[in-house]
Amino acid sequence: MAGFPAAGHVLYEVRGTTNDVILADTIETYLRVTHVPEVLATGCFAGAYVSRLDPLTFRTTYVAHDHASLEEYFAMHTARLRDAFVRRFPTGVTLAREEWIVAERFGADR
């Protein structure tokens, strides 16, 4: 994914919090090595970011091609991928999900 998401892209963010630093580190590794590559393999997203706010809070931001791509992801892939995450991490993490639409992009590679 070159540069920042362009206007019109849809961002799908999953934010996780835990009270256990070791668990947060384990989840981040799982996201980077397994989960995010599996989500990207669906073809519904142009790219993704894995970020940490602090030792206990992480966020994955997926950049959908458009709203139809995100809806396709929800309809065809979400249940399987969420289930895999919950099987791996059944307790100890709280997840929140949000959808954002990029209104405008600013920056040198605009």
C-alpha positions in Angstrom: 0.0 0.0 0.0 1.7 3.2 -1.1 1.1 6.3 0.9 -2.0 7.0 3.0 -5.5 5.9 2.3 -7.2 8.1 -0.3 -10.5 9.9 0.0 -13.3 7.5 -0.2 -11.5 4.6 1.3 -13.2 3.0 4.2 -11.1 2.3 7.3 -12.2 -0.6 9.5 -10.6 -0.4 12.9 -10.4 -3.1 15.6 -9.2 -1.8 18.9 -8.2 -4.2 21.6 -7.4 -3.7 25.3 -6.2 -6.1 28.0 -4.8 -5.9 31.5 -1.9 -8.2 30.7 1.2 -7.0 28.9 2.3 -10.5 27.9 -1.1 -11.2 26.5 -1.0 -7.9 24.5 2.4 -8.8 23.1 1.2 -12.3 22.2 -1.9 -10.8 20.5 0.2 -8.3 18.5 2.4 -11.2 17.3 -0.6 -13.2 16.3 -2.0 -10.2 14.4 1.2 -9.5 12.6 2.1 -13.1 11.7 -1.3 -14.7 11.2 -4.5 -12.7 11.5 -3.8 -9.6 9.4 -2.2 -11.7 6.5 -5.4 -13.9 6.5 -7.6 -10.8 6.4 -5.7 -9.3 3.6 -5.8 -12.6 1.7 -9.6 -12.1 1.3 -8.9 -9.4 -1.3 -11.3 -7.0 0.4 -8.6 -4.6 1.7 -5.8 -2.5 0.1 -3.7 -2.8 3.2 -3.6 -2.7 7.0 -1.8 -1.1 10.0 -1.1 -2.7 13.4 -0.5 0.0 16.0 0.1 0.2 19.8 -1.2 3.1 21.9 0.5 1.8 25.0 1.6 -1.6 26.4 -2.0 -2.7 26.9 -3.8 -1.2 23.9 -3.5 -2.2 20.3 -5.3 -1.3 17.1 -5.5 -2.8 13.7 -6.7 -0.5 10.9 -7.8 -2.2 7.6 -8.1 0.0 4.5 -11.0 -1.3 2.4 -11.1 -0.5 -1.3 -14.6 0.8 -0.8 -17.7 0.2 1.2 -18.8 -2.7 -1.0 -15.5 -4.4 -0.3 -16.0 -4.0 3.4 -19.6 -5.4 3.2 -18.2 -8.3 1.2 -15.7 -9.0 4.0 -18.4 -8.9 6.6 -20.7 -11.2 4.6 -18.1 -13.7 3.5 -15.2 -13.8 5.9 -15.8 -12.1 9.3 -17.4 -15.1 11.1 -14.5 -17.4 10.3 -11.8 -15.0 11.1 -13.4 -13.7 14.3 -14.0 -17.3 15.4 -10.3 -18.1 14.9 -9.3 -15.1 17.0 -11.7 -16.0 19.8 -10.5 -19.6 19.8 -6.9 -18.4 20.2 -7.8 -15.7 22.8 -11.0 -16.7 24.5 -10.6 -14.4 27.5 -8.6 -11.4 28.6 -9.1 -9.1 25.7 -11.9 -6.6 24.9 -12.4 -5.6 21.3 -14.2 -2.6 19.8 -14.9 -2.1 16.1 -15.5 1.1 14.1 -15.8 2.1 10.4 -14.4 5.4 9.2 -14.6 7.0 5.7 -11.6 9.0 4.6 -12.9 12.4 3.8 -9.6 13.8 2.5 -6.0 12.9 2.5 -3.2 15.4 3.2 0.5 14.8 2.8 3.5 14.9 0.4 2.4 11.8 -1.6 -1.1 13.1 -2.1 
